[in-house]
Amino acid sequence: MAVAPDWMLGVLMGVGGMIGMYAGARTQKFIPAKLIKWILAFILTGGRYILSFWFNRIQEIQTLVSLCF
């Protein structure tokens, strides 16, 4: 099954990433290093829990689908 890429979405994501990269580089010097470390720790820890939740859900769905067919 072939699916065409959504070019507009890709361009918007790229532009948003570039804006975020430049904005982060510009504002980094005004934010204390300790605060940046806390923010990164929060993002990585929260991301870990979110990913584990979704991967567990995906495994449950795959199990249910395999039981149905």
Secondary structure as the mmCIF struct_conf table of DSSP 4:
data_model
#
loop_
_struct_conf.conf_type_id
_struct_conf.id
_struct_conf.beg_label_comp_id
_struct_conf.beg_label_asym_id
_struct_conf.beg_label_seq_id
_struct_conf.end_label_comp_id
_struct_conf.end_label_asym_id
_struct_conf.end_label_seq_id
HELX_RH_AL_P HELX_RH_AL_P1 TRP A 7 THR A 27
HELX_RH_3T_P HELX_RH_3T_P1 GLN A 28 PHE A 30
BEND BEND1 ILE A 31 ILE A 31
HELX_RH_AL_P HELX_RH_AL_P2 ALA A 33 CYS A 68
#
